[in-house]
Amino acid sequence: MAGESAVSLTTAESGSDFHDLIGNHARDADQFYEFVPQIDPVTDESEYKRVPVMALKVTLFQVVVYALGSAIFIVLAMRVRL
């Protein structure tokens, strides 16, 4: 419905080594893709298109540490002025 707002929130668990991921050394960027949330696709409503602009993902690691990942639709975010 028009006027409704929502942000997609995903929770996940990871077997990745948290300390290795945050360490000060080179590593492959693809190790981080699992922590980036997927933005929902654009949907057609009766009179408009619904374009999700943000998604969040909370990941729990084995060492009882949480990580928060976010994704935004950058084209829309660039038009926002404070």
PyMOL Python script that loads the backbone (N, CA, C, O; Angstrom):
from pymol import cmd

cmd.read_pdbstr("""\
ATOM      1  N   MET A   1       0.831  -1.187   0.000  1.00  0.00           N
ATOM      2  CA  MET A   1       0.000   0.000   0.000  1.00  0.00           C
ATOM      3  C   MET A   1       0.872   1.246   0.000  1.00  0.00           C
ATOM      4  O   MET A   1       1.977   1.243   0.543  1.00  0.00           O
ATOM      5  N   ALA A   2       0.375   2.293  -0.604  1.00  0.00           N
ATOM      6  CA  ALA A   2       1.110   3.558  -0.604  1.00  0.00           C
ATOM      7  C   ALA A   2       1.211   4.082   0.815  1.00  0.00           C
ATOM      8  O   ALA A   2       0.258   3.990   1.589  1.00  0.00           O
ATOM      9  N   GLY A   3       2.351   4.625   1.150  1.00  0.00           N
ATOM     10  CA  GLY A   3       2.557   5.166   2.476  1.00  0.00           C
ATOM     11  C   GLY A   3       3.187   4.196   3.450  1.00  0.00           C
ATOM     12  O   GLY A   3       3.708   4.614   4.484  1.00  0.00           O
ATOM     13  N   GLU A   4       3.154   2.921   3.149  1.00  0.00           N
ATOM     14  CA  GLU A   4       3.794   1.943   4.028  1.00  0.00           C
ATOM     15  C   GLU A   4       5.292   1.948   3.779  1.00  0.00           C
ATOM     16  O   GLU A   4       5.747   2.066   2.641  1.00  0.00           O
ATOM     17  N   SER A   5       6.049   1.821   4.853  1.00  0.00           N
ATOM     18  CA  SER A   5       7.504   1.771   4.743  1.00  0.00           C
ATOM     19  C   SER A   5       8.002   0.546   5.488  1.00  0.00           C
ATOM     20  O   SER A   5       7.456   0.169   6.524  1.00  0.00           O
ATOM     21  N   ALA A   6       9.032  -0.062   4.956  1.00  0.00           N
ATOM     22  CA  ALA A   6       9.614  -1.230   5.608  1.00  0.00           C
ATOM     23  C   ALA A   6      11.049  -1.404   5.142  1.00  0.00           C
ATOM     24  O   ALA A   6      11.412  -1.022   4.030  1.00  0.00           O
ATOM     25  N   VAL A   7      11.843  -1.979   6.005  1.00  0.00           N
ATOM     26  CA  VAL A   7      13.215  -2.333   5.673  1.00  0.00           C
ATOM     27  C   VAL A   7      13.335  -3.834   5.859  1.00  0.00           C
ATOM     28  O   VAL A   7      12.964  -4.363   6.907  1.00  0.00           O
ATOM     29  N   SER A   8      13.844  -4.516   4.861  1.00  0.00           N
ATOM     30  CA  SER A   8      14.034  -5.956   4.950  1.00  0.00           C
ATOM     31  C   SER A   8      15.132  -6.262   5.968  1.00  0.00           C
ATOM     32  O   SER A   8      16.208  -5.665   5.925  1.00  0.00           O
ATOM     33  N   LEU A   9      14.854  -7.202   6.891  1.00  0.00           N
ATOM     34  CA  LEU A   9      15.832  -7.614   7.897  1.00  0.00           C
ATOM     35  C   LEU A   9      16.009  -9.121   7.816  1.00  0.00           C
ATOM     36  O   LEU A   9      15.041  -9.877   7.902  1.00  0.00           O
ATOM     37  N   THR A  10      17.253  -9.548   7.649  1.00  0.00           N
ATOM     38  CA  THR A  10      17.588 -10.967   7.575  1.00  0.00           C
ATOM     39  C   THR A  10      18.515 -11.300   8.735  1.00  0.00           C
ATOM     40  O   THR A  10      19.399 -10.514   9.075  1.00  0.00           O
ATOM     41  N   THR A  11      18.314 -12.465   9.341  1.00  0.00           N
ATOM     42  CA  THR A  11      19.238 -12.943  10.370  1.00  0.00           C
ATOM     43  C   THR A  11      19.900 -14.214   9.844  1.00  0.00           C
ATOM     44  O   THR A  11      19.286 -14.992   9.114  1.00  0.00           O
ATOM     45  N   ALA A  12      21.166 -14.413  10.226  1.00  0.00           N
ATOM     46  CA  ALA A  12      21.912 -15.569   9.734  1.00  0.00           C
ATOM     47  C   ALA A  12      22.990 -15.965  10.735  1.00  0.00           C
ATOM     48  O   ALA A  12      23.366 -15.184  11.611  1.00  0.00           O
ATOM     49  N   GLU A  13      23.475 -17.183  10.589  1.00  0.00           N
ATOM     50  CA  GLU A  13      24.618 -17.656  11.360  1.00  0.00           C
ATOM     51  C   GLU A  13      25.743 -17.953  10.382  1.00  0.00           C
ATOM     52  O   GLU A  13      25.496 -18.371   9.251  1.00  0.00           O
ATOM     53  N   SER A  14      26.987 -17.735  10.824  1.00  0.00           N
ATOM     54  CA  SER A  14      28.122 -17.971   9.946  1.00  0.00           C
ATOM     55  C   SER A  14      29.174 -18.805  10.665  1.00  0.00           C
ATOM     56  O   SER A  14      29.437 -18.618  11.853  1.00  0.00           O
ATOM     57  N   GLY A  15      29.767 -19.725   9.922  1.00  0.00           N
ATOM     58  CA  GLY A  15      30.872 -20.523  10.430  1.00  0.00           C
ATOM     59  C   GLY A  15      32.215 -19.913  10.091  1.00  0.00           C
ATOM     60  O   GLY A  15      33.255 -20.503  10.385  1.00  0.00           O
ATOM     61  N   SER A  16      32.211 -18.732   9.472  1.00  0.00           N
ATOM     62  CA  SER A  16      33.460 -18.060   9.098  1.00  0.00           C
ATOM     63  C   SER A  16      34.233 -17.640  10.352  1.00  0.00           C
ATOM     64  O   SER A  16      33.649 -17.426  11.414  1.00  0.00           O
ATOM     65  N   ASP A  17      35.529 -17.528  10.211  1.00  0.00           N
ATOM     66  CA  ASP A  17      36.392 -17.112  11.308  1.00  0.00           C
ATOM     67  C   ASP A  17      36.329 -15.590  11.439  1.00  0.00           C
ATOM     68  O   ASP A  17      36.910 -14.868  10.629  1.00  0.00           O
ATOM     69  N   PHE A  18      35.630 -15.115  12.449  1.00  0.00           N
ATOM     70  CA  PHE A  18      35.431 -13.681  12.637  1.00  0.00           C
ATOM     71  C   PHE A  18      36.759 -12.940  12.786  1.00  0.00           C
ATOM     72  O   PHE A  18      36.951 -11.880  12.190  1.00  0.00           O
ATOM     73  N   HIS A  19      37.660 -13.490  13.568  1.00  0.00           N
ATOM     74  CA  HIS A  19      38.947 -12.826  13.803  1.00  0.00           C
ATOM     75  C   HIS A  19      39.785 -12.737  12.524  1.00  0.00           C
ATOM     76  O   HIS A  19      40.521 -11.771  12.325  1.00  0.00           O
ATOM     77  N   ASP A  20      39.671 -13.731  11.674  1.00  0.00           N
ATOM     78  CA  ASP A  20      40.366 -13.670  10.383  1.00  0.00           C
ATOM     79  C   ASP A  20      39.752 -12.591   9.490  1.00  0.00           C
ATOM     80  O   ASP A  20      40.471 -11.870   8.798  1.00  0.00           O
ATOM     81  N   LEU A  21      38.433 -12.484   9.508  1.00  0.00           N
ATOM     82  CA  LEU A  21      37.752 -11.496   8.670  1.00  0.00           C
ATOM     83  C   LEU A  21      38.091 -10.065   9.063  1.00  0.00           C
ATOM     84  O   LEU A  21      38.202  -9.198   8.196  1.00  0.00           O
ATOM     85  N   ILE A  22      38.257  -9.806  10.353  1.00  0.00           N
ATOM     86  CA  ILE A  22      38.532  -8.436  10.791  1.00  0.00           C
ATOM     87  C   ILE A  22      40.020  -8.150  10.930  1.00  0.00           C
ATOM     88  O   ILE A  22      40.409  -7.030  11.264  1.00  0.00           O
ATOM     89  N   GLY A  23      40.861  -9.161  10.675  1.00  0.00           N
ATOM     90  CA  GLY A  23      42.307  -8.991  10.819  1.00  0.00           C
ATOM     91  C   GLY A  23      42.885  -7.987   9.834  1.00  0.00           C
ATOM     92  O   GLY A  23      42.285  -7.687   8.802  1.00  0.00           O
ATOM     93  N   ASN A  24      44.047  -7.481  10.169  1.00  0.00           N
ATOM     94  CA  ASN A  24      44.731  -6.476   9.354  1.00  0.00           C
ATOM     95  C   ASN A  24      45.666  -7.169   8.362  1.00  0.00           C
ATOM     96  O   ASN A  24      46.889  -7.111   8.494  1.00  0.00           O
ATOM     97  N   HIS A  25      45.064  -7.825   7.365  1.00  0.00           N
ATOM     98  CA  HIS A  25      45.832  -8.520   6.335  1.00  0.00           C
ATOM     99  C   HIS A  25      44.969  -8.651   5.075  1.00  0.00           C
ATOM    100  O   HIS A  25      43.751  -8.483   5.120  1.00  0.00           O
ATOM    101  N   ALA A  26      45.613  -8.947   3.976  1.00  0.00           N
ATOM    102  CA  ALA A  26      44.892  -9.087   2.697  1.00  0.00           C
ATOM    103  C   ALA A  26      44.072 -10.376   2.697  1.00  0.00           C
ATOM    104  O   ALA A  26      44.486 -11.388   3.262  1.00  0.00           O
ATOM    105  N   ARG A  27      42.917 -10.322   2.063  1.00  0.00           N
ATOM    106  CA  ARG A  27      42.063 -11.504   1.893  1.00  0.00           C
ATOM    107  C   ARG A  27      41.139 -11.261   0.703  1.00  0.00           C
ATOM    108  O   ARG A  27      40.973 -10.125   0.259  1.00  0.00           O
ATOM    109  N   ASP A  28      40.549 -12.315   0.200  1.00  0.00           N
ATOM    110  CA  ASP A  28      39.648 -12.208  -0.945  1.00  0.00           C
ATOM    111  C   ASP A  28      38.345 -11.520  -0.527  1.00  0.00           C
ATOM    112  O   ASP A  28      37.771 -11.835   0.516  1.00  0.00           O
ATOM    113  N   ALA A  29      37.894 -10.591  -1.345  1.00  0.00           N
ATOM    114  CA  ALA A  29      36.665  -9.856  -1.051  1.00  0.00           C
ATOM    115  C   ALA A  29      35.446 -10.767  -1.036  1.00  0.00           C
ATOM    116  O   ALA A  29      34.469 -10.480  -0.344  1.00  0.00           O
ATOM    117  N   ASP A  30      35.489 -11.869  -1.795  1.00  0.00           N
ATOM    118  CA  ASP A  30      34.314 -12.746  -1.843  1.00  0.00           C
ATOM    119  C   ASP A  30      34.020 -13.427  -0.506  1.00  0.00           C
ATOM    120  O   ASP A  30      32.965 -14.042  -0.355  1.00  0.00           O
ATOM    121  N   GLN A  31      34.923 -13.332   0.459  1.00  0.00           N
ATOM    122  CA  GLN A  31      34.655 -13.870   1.797  1.00  0.00           C
ATOM    123  C   GLN A  31      33.578 -13.052   2.520  1.00  0.00           C
ATOM    124  O   GLN A  31      32.995 -13.525   3.495  1.00  0.00           O
ATOM    125  N   PHE A  32      33.315 -11.843   2.054  1.00  0.00           N
ATOM    126  CA  PHE A  32      32.381 -10.958   2.733  1.00  0.00           C
ATOM    127  C   PHE A  32      30.983 -10.945   2.101  1.00  0.00           C
ATOM    128  O   PHE A  32      30.055 -10.386   2.685  1.00  0.00           O
ATOM    129  N   TYR A  33      30.821 -11.541   0.936  1.00  0.00           N
ATOM    130  CA  TYR A  33      29.538 -11.472   0.234  1.00  0.00           C
ATOM    131  C   TYR A  33      28.392 -12.063   1.039  1.00  0.00           C
ATOM    132  O   TYR A  33      27.262 -11.589   0.929  1.00  0.00           O
ATOM    133  N   GLU A  34      28.653 -13.077   1.837  1.00  0.00           N
ATOM    134  CA  GLU A  34      27.568 -13.705   2.595  1.00  0.00           C
ATOM    135  C   GLU A  34      27.003 -12.779   3.672  1.00  0.00           C
ATOM    136  O   GLU A  34      25.934 -13.055   4.218  1.00  0.00           O
ATOM    137  N   PHE A  35      27.695 -11.695   3.984  1.00  0.00           N
ATOM    138  CA  PHE A  35      27.244 -10.774   5.024  1.00  0.00           C
ATOM    139  C   PHE A  35      26.470  -9.587   4.461  1.00  0.00           C
ATOM    140  O   PHE A  35      25.962  -8.765   5.224  1.00  0.00           O
ATOM    141  N   VAL A  36      26.376  -9.488   3.159  1.00  0.00           N
ATOM    142  CA  VAL A  36      25.659  -8.389   2.501  1.00  0.00           C
ATOM    143  C   VAL A  36      24.237  -8.847   2.186  1.00  0.00           C
ATOM    144  O   VAL A  36      24.051  -9.854   1.502  1.00  0.00           O
ATOM    145  N   PRO A  37      23.242  -8.128   2.672  1.00  0.00           N
ATOM    146  CA  PRO A  37      21.859  -8.531   2.402  1.00  0.00           C
ATOM    147  C   PRO A  37      21.463  -8.280   0.951  1.00  0.00           C
ATOM    148  O   PRO A  37      22.035  -7.425   0.275  1.00  0.00           O
ATOM    149  N   GLN A  38      20.491  -9.030   0.493  1.00  0.00           N
ATOM    150  CA  GLN A  38      19.937  -8.850  -0.844  1.00  0.00           C
ATOM    151  C   GLN A  38      18.774  -7.863  -0.770  1.00  0.00           C
ATOM    152  O   GLN A  38      17.898  -7.993   0.086  1.00  0.00           O
ATOM    153  N   ILE A  39      18.767  -6.895  -1.652  1.00  0.00           N
ATOM    154  CA  ILE A  39      17.642  -5.955  -1.721  1.00  0.00           C
ATOM    155  C   ILE A  39      16.536  -6.613  -2.532  1.00  0.00           C
ATOM    156  O   ILE A  39      16.781  -7.188  -3.592  1.00  0.00           O
ATOM    157  N   ASP A  40      15.311  -6.518  -2.014  1.00  0.00           N
ATOM    158  CA  ASP A  40      14.161  -7.109  -2.706  1.00  0.00           C
ATOM    159  C   ASP A  40      14.002  -6.491  -4.095  1.00  0.00           C
ATOM    160  O   ASP A  40      14.393  -5.344  -4.311  1.00  0.00           O
ATOM    161  N   PRO A  41      13.434  -7.239  -5.029  1.00  0.00           N
ATOM    162  CA  PRO A  41      13.254  -6.701  -6.390  1.00  0.00           C
ATOM    163  C   PRO A  41      12.154  -5.634  -6.437  1.00  0.00           C
ATOM    164  O   PRO A  41      11.308  -5.551  -5.546  1.00  0.00           O
ATOM    165  N   VAL A  42      12.187  -4.839  -7.477  1.00  0.00           N
ATOM    166  CA  VAL A  42      11.138  -3.838  -7.726  1.00  0.00           C
ATOM    167  C   VAL A  42       9.853  -4.582  -8.048  1.00  0.00           C
ATOM    168  O   VAL A  42       9.863  -5.550  -8.809  1.00  0.00           O
ATOM    169  N   THR A  43       8.743  -4.129  -7.465  1.00  0.00           N
ATOM    170  CA  THR A  43       7.449  -4.754  -7.735  1.00  0.00           C
ATOM    171  C   THR A  43       6.486  -3.729  -8.308  1.00  0.00           C
ATOM    172  O   THR A  43       6.543  -2.549  -7.962  1.00  0.00           O
ATOM    173  N   ASP A  44       5.607  -4.182  -9.182  1.00  0.00           N
ATOM    174  CA  ASP A  44       4.586  -3.319  -9.771  1.00  0.00           C
ATOM    175  C   ASP A  44       3.334  -3.362  -8.923  1.00  0.00           C
ATOM    176  O   ASP A  44       2.760  -4.430  -8.709  1.00  0.00           O
ATOM    177  N   GLU A  45       2.909  -2.215  -8.442  1.00  0.00           N
ATOM    178  CA  GLU A  45       1.637  -2.083  -7.742  1.00  0.00           C
ATOM    179  C   GLU A  45       0.637  -1.535  -8.757  1.00  0.00           C
ATOM    180  O   GLU A  45       1.002  -1.275  -9.904  1.00  0.00           O
ATOM    181  N   SER A  46      -0.591  -1.362  -8.357  1.00  0.00           N
ATOM    182  CA  SER A  46      -1.612  -0.939  -9.314  1.00  0.00           C
ATOM    183  C   SER A  46      -1.330   0.434  -9.938  1.00  0.00           C
ATOM    184  O   SER A  46      -1.573   0.625 -11.130  1.00  0.00           O
ATOM    185  N   GLU A  47      -0.828   1.381  -9.159  1.00  0.00           N
ATOM    186  CA  GLU A  47      -0.620   2.725  -9.678  1.00  0.00           C
ATOM    187  C   GLU A  47       0.820   3.197  -9.612  1.00  0.00           C
ATOM    188  O   GLU A  47       1.110   4.328 -10.001  1.00  0.00           O
ATOM    189  N   TYR A  48       1.712   2.375  -9.140  1.00  0.00           N
ATOM    190  CA  TYR A  48       3.094   2.794  -8.950  1.00  0.00           C
ATOM    191  C   TYR A  48       4.008   1.578  -8.876  1.00  0.00           C
ATOM    192  O   TYR A  48       3.540   0.439  -8.862  1.00  0.00           O
ATOM    193  N   LYS A  49       5.295   1.823  -8.831  1.00  0.00           N
ATOM    194  CA  LYS A  49       6.283   0.760  -8.623  1.00  0.00           C
ATOM    195  C   LYS A  49       6.843   0.894  -7.211  1.00  0.00           C
ATOM    196  O   LYS A  49       7.125   2.002  -6.753  1.00  0.00           O
ATOM    197  N   ARG A  50       6.999  -0.214  -6.534  1.00  0.00           N
ATOM    198  CA  ARG A  50       7.592  -0.226  -5.200  1.00  0.00           C
ATOM    199  C   ARG A  50       9.066  -0.570  -5.365  1.00  0.00           C
ATOM    200  O   ARG A  50       9.410  -1.650  -5.848  1.00  0.00           O
ATOM    201  N   VAL A  51       9.940   0.361  -4.959  1.00  0.00           N
ATOM    202  CA  VAL A  51      11.383   0.201  -5.111  1.00  0.00           C
ATOM    203  C   VAL A  51      12.020   0.135  -3.716  1.00  0.00           C
ATOM    204  O   VAL A  51      12.175   1.165  -3.059  1.00  0.00           O
ATOM    205  N   PRO A  52      12.388  -1.060  -3.264  1.00  0.00           N
ATOM    206  CA  PRO A  52      13.064  -1.154  -1.966  1.00  0.00           C
ATOM    207  C   PRO A  52      14.416  -0.439  -2.037  1.00  0.00           C
ATOM    208  O   PRO A  52      15.164  -0.614  -2.999  1.00  0.00           O
ATOM    209  N   VAL A  53      14.722   0.354  -1.029  1.00  0.00           N
ATOM    210  CA  VAL A  53      15.960   1.129  -1.067  1.00  0.00           C
ATOM    211  C   VAL A  53      16.976   0.699  -0.017  1.00  0.00           C
ATOM    212  O   VAL A  53      18.115   1.165  -0.038  1.00  0.00           O
ATOM    213  N   MET A  54      16.586  -0.183   0.902  1.00  0.00           N
ATOM    214  CA  MET A  54      17.522  -0.583   1.946  1.00  0.00           C
ATOM    215  C   MET A  54      17.192  -1.972   2.463  1.00  0.00           C
ATOM    216  O   MET A  54      16.028  -2.372   2.510  1.00  0.00           O
ATOM    217  N   ALA A  55      18.238  -2.706   2.852  1.00  0.00           N
ATOM    218  CA  ALA A  55      18.073  -4.018   3.483  1.00  0.00           C
ATOM    219  C   ALA A  55      19.154  -4.151   4.561  1.00  0.00           C
ATOM    220  O   ALA A  55      20.253  -3.616   4.415  1.00  0.00           O
ATOM    221  N   LEU A  56      18.836  -4.863   5.635  1.00  0.00           N
ATOM    222  CA  LEU A  56      19.778  -5.098   6.724  1.00  0.00           C
ATOM    223  C   LEU A  56      19.933  -6.599   6.958  1.00  0.00           C
ATOM    224  O   LEU A  56      19.007  -7.375   6.719  1.00  0.00           O
ATOM    225  N   LYS A  57      21.106  -6.993   7.424  1.00  0.00           N
ATOM    226  CA  LYS A  57      21.361  -8.397   7.736  1.00  0.00           C
ATOM    227  C   LYS A  57      22.207  -8.468   9.007  1.00  0.00           C
ATOM    228  O   LYS A  57      23.261  -7.840   9.095  1.00  0.00           O
ATOM    229  N   VAL A  58      21.737  -9.235   9.983  1.00  0.00           N
ATOM    230  CA  VAL A  58      22.473  -9.453  11.228  1.00  0.00           C
ATOM    231  C   VAL A  58      23.002 -10.875  11.189  1.00  0.00           C
ATOM    232  O   VAL A  58      22.241 -11.825  11.004  1.00  0.00           O
ATOM    233  N   THR A  59      24.319 -11.020  11.365  1.00  0.00           N
ATOM    234  CA  THR A  59      24.957 -12.338  11.307  1.00  0.00           C
ATOM    235  C   THR A  59      25.583 -12.653  12.658  1.00  0.00           C
ATOM    236  O   THR A  59      26.289 -11.829  13.239  1.00  0.00           O
ATOM    237  N   LEU A  60      25.312 -13.864  13.152  1.00  0.00           N
ATOM    238  CA  LEU A  60      25.897 -14.338  14.402  1.00  0.00           C
ATOM    239  C   LEU A  60      27.063 -15.263  14.067  1.00  0.00           C
ATOM    240  O   LEU A  60      26.914 -16.213  13.300  1.00  0.00           O
ATOM    241  N   PHE A  61      28.222 -14.975  14.648  1.00  0.00           N
ATOM    242  CA  PHE A  61      29.406 -15.814  14.457  1.00  0.00           C
ATOM    243  C   PHE A  61      29.538 -16.791  15.619  1.00  0.00           C
ATOM    244  O   PHE A  61      28.911 -16.610  16.663  1.00  0.00           O
ATOM    245  N   GLN A  62      30.350 -17.819  15.435  1.00  0.00           N
ATOM    246  CA  GLN A  62      30.536 -18.852  16.452  1.00  0.00           C
ATOM    247  C   GLN A  62      31.123 -18.301  17.742  1.00  0.00           C
ATOM    248  O   GLN A  62      30.923 -18.897  18.800  1.00  0.00           O
ATOM    249  N   VAL A  63      31.835 -17.194  17.692  1.00  0.00           N
ATOM    250  CA  VAL A  63      32.450 -16.606  18.888  1.00  0.00           C
ATOM    251  C   VAL A  63      31.497 -15.635  19.580  1.00  0.00           C
ATOM    252  O   VAL A  63      31.930 -14.780  20.353  1.00  0.00           O
ATOM    253  N   VAL A  64      30.197 -15.767  19.303  1.00  0.00           N
ATOM    254  CA  VAL A  64      29.137 -14.954  19.886  1.00  0.00           C
ATOM    255  C   VAL A  64      29.377 -13.463  19.641  1.00  0.00           C
ATOM    256  O   VAL A  64      29.339 -12.641  20.556  1.00  0.00           O
ATOM    257  N   VAL A  65      29.618 -13.161  18.404  1.00  0.00           N
ATOM    258  CA  VAL A  65      29.772 -11.784  17.951  1.00  0.00           C
ATOM    259  C   VAL A  65      28.737 -11.558  16.862  1.00  0.00           C
ATOM    260  O   VAL A  65      28.519 -12.427  16.017  1.00  0.00           O
ATOM    261  N   TYR A  66      28.107 -10.409  16.877  1.00  0.00           N
ATOM    262  CA  TYR A  66      27.136 -10.056  15.853  1.00  0.00           C
ATOM    263  C   TYR A  66      27.757  -9.070  14.881  1.00  0.00           C
ATOM    264  O   TYR A  66      28.551  -8.214  15.271  1.00  0.00           O
ATOM    265  N   ALA A  67      27.393  -9.194  13.630  1.00  0.00           N
ATOM    266  CA  ALA A  67      27.808  -8.228  12.614  1.00  0.00           C
ATOM    267  C   ALA A  67      26.557  -7.733  11.909  1.00  0.00           C
ATOM    268  O   ALA A  67      25.647  -8.512  11.627  1.00  0.00           O
ATOM    269  N   LEU A  68      26.514  -6.452  11.627  1.00  0.00           N
ATOM    270  CA  LEU A  68      25.380  -5.862  10.927  1.00  0.00           C
ATOM    271  C   LEU A  68      25.833  -5.434   9.549  1.00  0.00           C
ATOM    272  O   LEU A  68      26.756  -4.631   9.415  1.00  0.00           O
ATOM    273  N   GLY A  69      25.187  -5.967   8.524  1.00  0.00           N
ATOM    274  CA  GLY A  69      25.473  -5.576   7.152  1.00  0.00           C
ATOM    275  C   GLY A  69      24.306  -4.780   6.610  1.00  0.00           C
ATOM    276  O   GLY A  69      23.161  -5.004   7.001  1.00  0.00           O
ATOM    277  N   SER A  70      24.588  -3.854   5.713  1.00  0.00           N
ATOM    278  CA  SER A  70      23.511  -3.076   5.113  1.00  0.00           C
ATOM    279  C   SER A  70      23.760  -2.934   3.621  1.00  0.00           C
ATOM    280  O   SER A  70      24.896  -2.990   3.150  1.00  0.00           O
ATOM    281  N   ALA A  71      22.680  -2.752   2.900  1.00  0.00           N
ATOM    282  CA  ALA A  71      22.748  -2.496   1.465  1.00  0.00           C
ATOM    283  C   ALA A  71      21.732  -1.409   1.155  1.00  0.00           C
ATOM    284  O   ALA A  71      20.614  -1.430   1.668  1.00  0.00           O
ATOM    285  N   ILE A  72      22.125  -0.459   0.314  1.00  0.00           N
ATOM    286  CA  ILE A  72      21.199   0.587  -0.095  1.00  0.00           C
ATOM    287  C   ILE A  72      21.203   0.705  -1.613  1.00  0.00           C
ATOM    288  O   ILE A  72      22.183   0.370  -2.278  1.00  0.00           O
ATOM    289  N   PHE A  73      20.105   1.180  -2.134  1.00  0.00           N
ATOM    290  CA  PHE A  73      19.978   1.433  -3.560  1.00  0.00           C
ATOM    291  C   PHE A  73      20.585   2.808  -3.803  1.00  0.00           C
ATOM    292  O   PHE A  73      19.913   3.821  -3.606  1.00  0.00           O
ATOM    293  N   ILE A  74      21.817   2.858  -4.220  1.00  0.00           N
ATOM    294  CA  ILE A  74      22.634   4.069  -4.220  1.00  0.00           C
ATOM    295  C   ILE A  74      22.067   5.182  -5.105  1.00  0.00           C
ATOM    296  O   ILE A  74      22.243   6.356  -4.782  1.00  0.00           O
ATOM    297  N   VAL A  75      21.412   4.860  -6.181  1.00  0.00           N
ATOM    298  CA  VAL A  75      20.879   5.905  -7.063  1.00  0.00           C
ATOM    299  C   VAL A  75      19.866   6.766  -6.314  1.00  0.00           C
ATOM    300  O   VAL A  75      19.850   7.986  -6.478  1.00  0.00           O
ATOM    301  N   LEU A  76      19.033   6.149  -5.505  1.00  0.00           N
ATOM    302  CA  LEU A  76      18.063   6.923  -4.734  1.00  0.00           C
ATOM    303  C   LEU A  76      18.721   7.625  -3.564  1.00  0.00           C
ATOM    304  O   LEU A  76      18.348   8.752  -3.235  1.00  0.00           O
ATOM    305  N   ALA A  77      19.686   6.990  -2.932  1.00  0.00           N
ATOM    306  CA  ALA A  77      20.343   7.583  -1.780  1.00  0.00           C
ATOM    307  C   ALA A  77      21.104   8.844  -2.160  1.00  0.00           C
ATOM    308  O   ALA A  77      21.222   9.754  -1.340  1.00  0.00           O
ATOM    309  N   MET A  78      21.614   8.921  -3.359  1.00  0.00           N
ATOM    310  CA  MET A  78      22.377  10.080  -3.794  1.00  0.00           C
ATOM    311  C   MET A  78      21.485  11.314  -3.972  1.00  0.00           C
ATOM    312  O   MET A  78      21.986  12.439  -3.976  1.00  0.00           O
ATOM    313  N   ARG A  79      20.180  11.117  -4.119  1.00  0.00           N
ATOM    314  CA  ARG A  79      19.263  12.237  -4.314  1.00  0.00           C
ATOM    315  C   ARG A  79      18.819  12.847  -2.989  1.00  0.00           C
ATOM    316  O   ARG A  79      18.180  13.899  -2.993  1.00  0.00           O
ATOM    317  N   VAL A  80      19.129  12.237  -1.884  1.00  0.00           N
ATOM    318  CA  VAL A  80      18.720  12.740  -0.576  1.00  0.00           C
ATOM    319  C   VAL A  80      19.623  13.886  -0.165  1.00  0.00           C
ATOM    320  O   VAL A  80      20.846  13.764  -0.240  1.00  0.00           O
ATOM    321  N   ARG A  81      19.058  14.973   0.259  1.00  0.00           N
ATOM    322  CA  ARG A  81      19.831  16.118   0.713  1.00  0.00           C
ATOM    323  C   ARG A  81      19.466  16.406   2.159  1.00  0.00           C
ATOM    324  O   ARG A  81      18.291  16.386   2.527  1.00  0.00           O
ATOM    325  N   LEU A  82      20.462  16.670   2.967  1.00  0.00           N
ATOM    326  CA  LEU A  82      20.208  16.975   4.371  1.00  0.00           C
ATOM    327  C   LEU A  82      20.119  18.468   4.587  1.00  0.00           C
ATOM    328  O   LEU A  82      19.908  18.917   5.714  1.00  0.00           O
TER     329      LEU A  82
END
""", "prot")
cmd.dss("prot")
cmd.show_as("cartoon", "prot")
cmd.util.cbc("prot")
cmd.orient("prot")
